[in-house]
Amino acid sequence: MRSALRWGPGIALLSVPLVVALAGPWLAGEPDPRGVPYGSGTLLGTDFVGRDVGEQVLLGGRTVVVVALAATVLAYLAGTPLGVLTAMTGRRWLDELLMRPLDLLLAIPSLLLLILLAAAAPPGALTLIVIVAVINMPEVARISRAAALEIAARPAMEAMRLQGESRWRRAAGYVGRSMLRTLLADLGVRVVGALYLVATASFLGVGVPPDASDWAVMVDRNRTGMFLQPWAVVVPALLVVTLSVGLNLLFDGVRRHREEAT
């Protein structure tokens, strides 16, 4: 009962945008003929070029969700092993060699780095995944390193070393498992940050065409006609906000469950 109360709001909020994003392309069907821009001939009206807003909402979520999740996974796959490696080697020169370049990336504002990297790479969803992962990876590495340093200094690590446990078993088996609570606490914030970057990139036209079926693009391209057809802006904006809030509530519930379990 307590778990349901803890996770229920997050799952309820998250389920709506996820279902729309993942199942929407199959539910949309064949595109309808274009009508009058900002018209009212359909349930949610038409957008700035006369397309059905409801159809665009169904088609526009998959890119945002898939790119954000894939970029977050890639950032953790690259950043977590790097942070654990620098924490466990105990060699100052290696720590400096691996961490200082990441500090340079952290010093650059994320939006500026997004625009700079996008200008030097071909447009597309894969490019956007890599760019968002590169932006998030330094912070993931820093958080992983800080968590692993504290765990590596515990007496249990010295006991495992004296027992002849391999470095891999100590890193993956003990340090990695002990870091899960910290990584889960960071994961919710990281996914929301990736959603923000992906939506911002789409809003700025980075990595996606200006007329793409994308929730963030819909908000940007239809804002000039918001008072004529508000649903073209309100619905995709609400879906992005609901997705972000639902993710935060869900990961916060998972983190508290693990804290109570231990």
Order of alpha helices (4+ residues) and beta strands (2+ residues): alpha-alpha-alpha-alpha-alpha-alpha-alpha-alpha-alpha-alpha
